């Protein structure tokens, strides 16, 4: 399996877990601590979400880098907060270490040069369409306006189809996010 295909599968596994928590459980569950350290991989690189110690059904949470700025402002954790954290993780999975901040990736998105932020460790050996979709999904999930973020079901649909890329609104506060 191609290295970028493994990463794409990991992204889809994480997304599927969050779809289950947010859309298939009654009441829904908020993970509240989505970050790379809480994603476990088995020997076939199947991803599982771990560390549900901070989970809550429908309300001190994770690392600041992964926390939704809206949560920091309001103190209220919502599904959109998990979605934001998922977006930051996607940028970490796909982007160079020095380029995975939301502001830097957003700048490349605006310049239509997203492949320049792709992780160097892949040595250019990746499916550009998959890479673009995961990076754009990361940006979409991190939109400062929570109403503009996808649901986890929309995120999964986006990953599983080859539909058009979303129209992302330019955030006014992009330099303050994900740094």
C-alpha positions in Angstrom: 0.0 0.0 0.0 1.3 3.4 -1.0 2.3 5.6 2.0 -0.1 8.3 1.2 -2.9 5.7 0.8 -2.1 4.5 4.3 -2.5 8.1 5.6 -5.8 8.4 3.6 -7.1 5.2 5.2 -6.1 6.5 8.7 -8.0 9.8 8.0 -11.1 7.8 6.9 -10.9 5.6 10.0 -10.7 8.6 12.4 -13.6 10.2 10.5 -15.6 7.0 10.7 -15.1 6.8 14.5 -16.3 10.4 14.8 -19.3 9.8 12.6 -20.2 7.0 15.0 -19.8 9.2 18.1 -21.5 12.2 16.6 -24.3 10.7 14.4 -24.9 7.1 15.3 -24.9 7.1 19.1 -27.9 8.3 21.1 -27.1 10.4 23.0 -24.2 11.5 20.8 -20.7 11.6 22.4 -18.1 14.4 22.2 -14.6 13.0 22.3 -13.1 16.4 23.5 -9.5 15.4 23.1 -8.7 14.5 19.5 -5.0 14.7 18.9 -2.4 12.4 17.3 -1.4 10.8 20.7 -5.0 9.6 21.0 -5.1 7.8 17.7 -3.9 4.2 17.9 -2.8 2.2 14.9 -2.7 -1.6 14.6 -0.3 -3.6 12.5 -2.5 -3.0 9.4 -2.6 0.7 10.1 -6.3 0.6 11.1 -6.9 3.7 13.2 -8.8 3.8 16.5 -9.7 6.7 18.7 -8.5 6.3 22.3 -8.5 8.2 25.5 -12.2 8.8 26.2 -11.4 10.0 29.7 -12.6 13.5 28.7 -15.6 12.4 26.7 -19.0 13.6 27.5 -22.4 12.8 26.2 -23.8 15.9 24.5 -20.8 18.8 27.8 -10.3 20.5 31.8 -10.0 19.4 28.0 -7.1 18.6 25.7 -4.1 20.5 24.5 -4.5 24.1 23.4 -3.2 23.5 19.9 -6.2 21.2 19.2 -8.8 23.2 21.0 -11.5 25.1 19.1 -11.0 28.8 19.5 -14.8 29.0 19.9 -14.5 26.7 23.0 -11.8 28.8 24.4 -14.0 31.9 23.9 -17.3 30.4 25.3 -16.2 27.5 27.4 -18.8 25.4 25.7 -17.8 22.2 23.9 -19.9 21.2 20.9 -19.6 18.7 18.0 -18.0 21.6 16.0 -15.2 21.6 18.6 -14.3 17.9 17.9 -14.5 18.8 14.2 -12.0 21.6 14.6 -9.6 19.3 16.4 -10.0 16.7 13.7 -9.1 19.4 11.1 -5.9 20.3 13.0 -5.0 16.5 13.1 -5.6 16.3 9.3 -3.2 19.2 8.7 -0.6 17.4 10.8 -1.1 14.1 8.9 -0.6 15.8 5.5 1.6 18.8 5.9 5.3 19.6 6.5 6.1 20.1 10.1 6.9 23.8 9.5 3.9 24.4 7.3 1.0 22.7 9.3 -0.4 25.8 10.9 -3.8 26.8 9.7 -2.6 30.2 8.6 0.3 28.9 6.5 -1.9 26.2 4.8 -4.6 28.7 4.2 -2.1 31.0 2.5 -1.1 28.1 0.1 -4.8 27.4 -0.5 -5.4 31.0 -1.5 -2.3 30.8 -3.8 -3.6 27.5 -5.3 -0.3 25.9 -4.3 -1.4 23.3 -1.7 1.0 20.6 -2.8 3.8 22.8 -1.6 2.8 22.1 2.0 2.6 18.3 1.5 4.8 16.4 4.0 8.4 16.1 2.6 8.7 12.6 4.1 6.4 11.4 1.3 9.0 12.4 -1.2 6.4 13.5 -3.6 5.0 10.0 -3.8 1.3 10.6 -3.1 -2.0 10.8 -4.9 -2.4 14.5 -5.4 -6.2 14.4 -5.4 -6.3 12.6 -2.1 -3.7 14.9 -0.6 -5.6 18.0 -1.8 -8.9 16.6 -0.4 -7.5 15.9 3.0 -5.8 19.3 3.3 -8.9 21.1 2.1 -11.0 19.1 4.5 -8.6 20.1 7.3 -9.1 23.8 6.4 -12.9 23.3 6.1 -13.0 21.7 9.6 -11.0 24.6 11.1 -13.2 27.4 9.7 -13.4 30.1 12.4 -17.2 30.4 11.9 -18.5 27.1 13.3 -21.6 27.3 11.1 -19.3 26.9 8.1 -17.6 23.7 9.3 -18.9 20.4 8.0 -20.6 17.8 10.1 -18.6 14.6 10.5 -21.1 12.9 8.2 -20.4 15.6 5.5 -16.6 15.1 6.1 -17.0 11.3 5.5 -19.1 11.9 2.4 -16.4 14.3 1.1 -13.7 11.6 1.7 -15.7 8.8 0.1 -16.8 10.6 -3.1 -15.0 12.5 -5.7 -17.3 15.5 -5.6 -16.3 19.1 -5.9 -14.1 20.8 -3.3 -16.1 23.1 -1.0 -16.0 26.8 -1.4 -14.1 28.0 1.7 -14.7 31.5 3.0 -11.5 33.4 3.8 -11.2 33.6 7.5 -10.5 37.0 9.1 -8.7 35.4 12.0 -6.7 32.7 10.2 -3.4 33.9 11.7 -4.7 33.2 15.2 -5.8 29.6 14.5 -3.8 26.4 14.9 -0.5 28.0 15.6 
